[in-house]
């Protein structure tokens, strides 16, 4: 099977490109029904109205890139995509804000960020193991030193 995405420079893709080329195909391949369980650009609330003098402006509307539904009236998950020129955490923060508006109990970062987190945890755990080994070496050296001092004193 040919991977048509292998030569795509993801750094140059827009948010819409990432959604249409990567996220939506993955969601559909995972078994989500496009007609009943997936909605895109779901409006959560109108932007705030800011009045200055006689003029009023509305700030940006809050909308989620993708909402997955268990049933039509039961949202289950939020997917917030970002173009690659944004930090991963920006999409995560937006998803957290949106899940609060939708009253969701849990939020999961994108798989790529989950992998980064897991990798960092593994790295930190390995460092902890090194510290434990060093501490054990120090304790053994301390005991040898105490034995040597006692032997010299006797």
LUMTILUM-12484 format. One record per residue (C-alpha): residue in three letters; y, x, z. Coordinates in steps of 0.05 Angstrom, whole numbers, plus 32768, in hexadecimal, padded with zeros to 4 digits. Layout:
BEGIN
AlaYXZ ...
! end
This chain:
BEGIN
Unk800080008000 Unk8044801C7FEC Unk807B801F8021 Unk80B9800A7FFC Unk80E480188039 Unk80D18062803C Unk810C80798011 Unk8141804C802F Unk8179806F8055 Unk817C80408091 Unk81BC806180AA Unk81E28042806F Unk81C67FFB8078 Unk81F17FC28091 Unk81DB7F9480C9 Unk81C97F5F8095 Unk819F7F92806E Unk81797FA580AD Unk816C7F5B80BD Unk81547F488077 Unk812E7F888066 Unk810D7F9780A9 Unk81157F6580E1 Unk81077F2380BD Unk80C97F3D8099 Unk80AE7F5880DB Unk80BC7F1680FF Unk809A7EEE80C8 Unk80607F1F80C5 Unk80577F158110 Unk80497ECB8102 Unk808C7EAA8110 Unk80997E6D80E3 Unk80DA7E7480BC Unk80E67E2980B9 Unk80D97E148101 Unk80DC7E52812D Unk81117E808110 Unk815C7E74810C Unk81907EA680F5 Unk81DA7EAB8109 Unk81D27E798141 Unk82177E66815B Unk821A7E6981A7 Unk82627E5781B1 Unk82A57E57818E Unk82D17E938198 Unk83077E8F81CD Unk834A7E7281BA Unk83847EA181C6 Unk83C97E8381C5 Unk84067EAF81B9 Unk84477E8981B6 Unk843F7E528182 Unk84017E728162 Unk83B97E6C8175 Unk837E7E97815F Unk83357E92816C Unk830E7ED1817E Unk82CB7EE0815F Unk82967EAA8163 Unk825A7EBF818D Unk821B7EB98163 Unk81D67ED78169 Unk81B87EFA812C Unk81737EDB8136 Unk81567EAA8169 Unk810C7E9E816C Unk80F67E598185 Unk80B57E4381A6 Unk80C97DFB8193 Unk81087DE48170 Unk812D7DD881B1 Unk810E7E1281D7 Unk812B7E5781C6 Unk80FD7E8F81DA Unk811A7ED181C2 Unk815A7EEF81A7 Unk815C7F278173 Unk819F7F4A816D Unk81A27F7B8134 Unk81D37FB3812A Unk81E47FE080F0 Unk81CE802780FD Unk8215803E8109 Unk8214801B814D Unk81F38032818D Unk81B2800F819C Unk81CE7FFA81E0 Unk82057FD181BE Unk81D27FA081A1 Unk81AD7F9F81E3 Unk81EC7F8C8209 Unk81FC7F5581D7 Unk81B57F3A81DD Unk81BB7F3A8229 Unk81FD7F138224 Unk81DE7EE281F3 Unk81A07ED7821D Unk81CD7EC78258 Unk81F07E92822E Unk81AD7E768218 Unk81927E7C825F Unk81567EA8824C Unk812E7EC78285 Unk811E7F0B8263 Unk813A7F3B8230 Unk81157F71820B Unk81377FA981E4 Unk81237FB6819C Unk80E07FDB8193 Unk8104801B817F Unk812C801A81C0 Unk80ED800881E8 Unk80CC804681C9 Unk8109807181DC Unk810780568223 Unk80BB80628228 Unk80C480A8820C Unk80FB80B8823F Unk80D0809C8278 Unk809680C88260 Unk80C48104825E Unk80DF80F682A4 Unk809880EB82BF Unk8082812E82A2 Unk80BE814E82C4 Unk80AB812D8306 Unk8064814A82FD Unk8083818F82F3 Unk80AD81878332 Unk806F81708359 Unk804981AE8341 Unk808381DB8354 Unk808881BA8398 Unk803E81C583A3 Unk8045820E838F Unk8080821683BF Unk805881F783F8 Unk801D822583EA Unk804B826283E8 Unk806B824B8429 Unk80278247844A Unk8015828D8431 Unk805782A7844B Unk804C8287848F Unk800582A58491 Unk802182EA847F Unk805882E584B5 Unk802582D184E9 Unk7FF6830884D4 Unk802E833C84D8 Unk80428322851D Unk7FFC8328853A 
! end
